[in-house]
Amino acid sequence: MNIPDSLRYTASHEWVREESDGTLSIGITDHAQDSLGELVFVELPEPGRRLAAGDACAVVESVKAASDVYAPVAGEVVARNEALAEAPNQVNQDPYAAWLFRIKPAGGARADNLMDAGAYRKCFSET
């Protein structure tokens, strides 16, 4: 299982990357895409939508199941990956390149409060 050290993670299997402009890119982890199987549809949040940490804000659907994607931090959606509408399987090919949406964090919301790669790996050693 691929778990890049440079990212932050949530218990619900989202990854978070801090961009140079201070926004956060969010996607689903290798574990999540592997569990779901081949993605056939994604529903992404609209830019301008304000989210609280933990809000269900996107849906990824495979031939096996549909799963919610949760906001890892509070903030405003500033972009979504429109290319996934036509080719959702990009997430299966490289889940860490195929970001779903970007958030401008609100107030003191920070990605470094999320799990680092080591802590995320421990989630799997305990199961």
NORCORBEL-V580088 format. One record per run of one state. SS is the DSSP state (A for helix, B for strand, O for the rest). FROM is the first residue (numbers start at 1). TO is the last residue. Records with the same first field share a line. If there is no record, write none. Layout:
# NORCORBEL-V580088
SS=FROM-TO ; FROM-TO
This chain:
# NORCORBEL-V580088
O=1-7 ; 10-13 ; 19-22 ; 29-29 ; 37-38 ; 44-49 ; 52-55 ; 63-65 ; 71-74 ; 81-82 ; 87-89 ; 94-100 ; 106-110 ; 114-114 ; 116-116 ; 126-127
B=8-9 ; 14-18 ; 23-28 ; 39-43 ; 50-51 ; 56-62 ; 66-70 ; 75-80 ; 101-105 ; 115-115
A=30-36 ; 83-86 ; 90-93 ; 111-113 ; 117-125
